[in-house]
Amino acid sequence: MLDRALPPTEPGELPGLEWLGLVSDAPMQALESFVTAWIPEDGSSAEASEHDDVPAALVEYYRLAQARPALMGVQNRLLPVVKWAAGRDVGMVGFAHENQGCHLWLMDPSEADPTVWIDDFGHSWDMVPEREPLSAFLLQFALFETMMNAPHTAFGQQMEVARARELTSSLTPVPLRPWRWPADPSSLFVAPGLIAQVVDTGDDMCEFWAGGFHRSVLRSLGFS
């Protein structure tokens, strides 16, 4: 029925994966390459953050986001410097938050490439470090937000881990350690024009999230 209402078409040229080769050694170069290929400038401008005490990775991220405001977040939100929240510890600031205000990401801006901490405001995680430093975390953040803002999305809840492995067998894992949102561990996978995330929810079950730039890339995974 969906095919009759929205007949399948050829995808044309899809955003590629050339940036993957830069991830391990130069995550910020990988981010710029990914953003340039996947997210066109939209003519608007996000709030600039030109401050001396901002880590270089965030300065670069804000620069890229100025012409691509969606990079600041759709599901979650990266905050401009003027809106950074004070952390519970001296020297820590909250620079990004989850969309319902349940989680806050923090870091020490005096460090060159600081550890990122996730704080769920006194609940189960309670200031746990992300596995990757800020430079690589920002790439994970950008990938996730691009997936959530894609023209075509799919979501599988209460999926068996074995099924998720089948779905990701044709995808390329992003060579970064899993991050902790929305649950730990959460792993990212990519293919041309497609970003997916597998969220381990325990008991051999998971959630499967995917965003594609053309309907055909989701159809290749069995989604319409």
PESUL-V885374 format. One record per residue. N is the residue number from 1. RES is the residue in one small letter. PHI is phi as a letter, one per 30 degrees, with the letter a starting at -180 (none if undefined). Layout:
# PESUL-V885374
[[N:RES:PHI] [N:RES:PHI]]
This chain:
# PESUL-V885374
[[1:m:none] [2:l:d] [3:d:d] [4:r:d] [5:a:d] [6:l:b] [7:p:e] [8:p:d] [9:t:b] [10:e:d] [11:p:d] [12:g:i] [13:e:d] [14:l:c] [15:p:e] [16:g:c] [17:l:b] [18:e:e] [19:w:d] [20:l:e] [21:g:d] [22:l:c] [23:v:e] [24:s:d] [25:d:c] [26:a:b] [27:p:d] [28:m:d] [29:q:d] [30:a:d] [31:l:d] [32:e:d] [33:s:d] [34:f:d] [35:v:d] [36:t:d] [37:a:d] [38:w:c] [39:i:b] [40:p:d] [41:e:d] [42:d:c] [43:g:i] [44:s:c] [45:s:b] [46:a:d] [47:e:d] [48:a:d] [49:s:b] [50:e:c] [51:h:b] [52:d:d] [53:d:c] [54:v:c] [55:p:e] [56:a:e] [57:a:d] [58:l:d] [59:v:e] [60:e:d] [61:y:d] [62:y:d] [63:r:d] [64:l:d] [65:a:d] [66:q:e] [67:a:c] [68:r:b] [69:p:e] [70:a:d] [71:l:d] [72:m:d] [73:g:k] [74:v:c] [75:q:d] [76:n:c] [77:r:b] [78:l:d] [79:l:c] [80:p:d] [81:v:e] [82:v:d] [83:k:c] [84:w:e] [85:a:c] [86:a:d] [87:g:d] [88:r:d] [89:d:c] [90:v:d] [91:g:i] [92:m:c] [93:v:b] [94:g:d] [95:f:c] [96:a:a] [97:h:b] [98:e:d] [99:n:d] [100:q:c] [101:g:i] [102:c:d] [103:h:b] [104:l:b] [105:w:c] [106:l:b] [107:m:a] [108:d:c] [109:p:d] [110:s:d] [111:e:d] [112:a:d] [113:d:b] [114:p:d] [115:t:d] [116:v:c] [117:w:c] [118:i:c] [119:d:b] [120:d:c] [121:f:h] [122:g:i] [123:h:c] [124:s:d] [125:w:d] [126:d:h] [127:m:i] [128:v:c] [129:p:d] [130:e:d] [131:r:d] [132:e:c] [133:p:d] [134:l:e] [135:s:e] [136:a:d] [137:f:e] [138:l:d] [139:l:d] [140:q:d] [141:f:d] [142:a:d] [143:l:d] [144:f:d] [145:e:d] [146:t:d] [147:m:d] [148:m:d] [149:n:c] [150:a:d] [151:p:d] [152:h:b] [153:t:b] [154:a:b] [155:f:b] [156:g:c] [157:q:c] [158:q:h] [159:m:c] [160:e:d] [161:v:e] [162:a:d] [163:r:d] [164:a:d] [165:r:d] [166:e:d] [167:l:d] [168:t:c] [169:s:d] [170:s:c] [171:l:c] [172:t:c] [173:p:d] [174:v:d] [175:p:d] [176:l:b] [177:r:d] [178:p:e] [179:w:c] [180:r:c] [181:w:b] [182:p:d] [183:a:b] [184:d:c] [185:p:c] [186:s:b] [187:s:c] [188:l:c] [189:f:b] [190:v:b] [191:a:b] [192:p:e] [193:g:i] [194:l:b] [195:i:b] [196:a:b] [197:q:b] [198:v:c] [199:v:c] [200:d:d] [201:t:c] [202:g:j] [203:d:h] [204:d:h] [205:m:b] [206:c:a] [207:e:c] [208:f:b] [209:w:c] [210:a:a] [211:g:b] [212:g:b] [213:f:d] [214:h:a] [215:r:e] [216:s:d] [217:v:d] [218:l:d] [219:r:d] [220:s:d] [221:l:c] [222:g:j] [223:f:c] [224:s:d]]
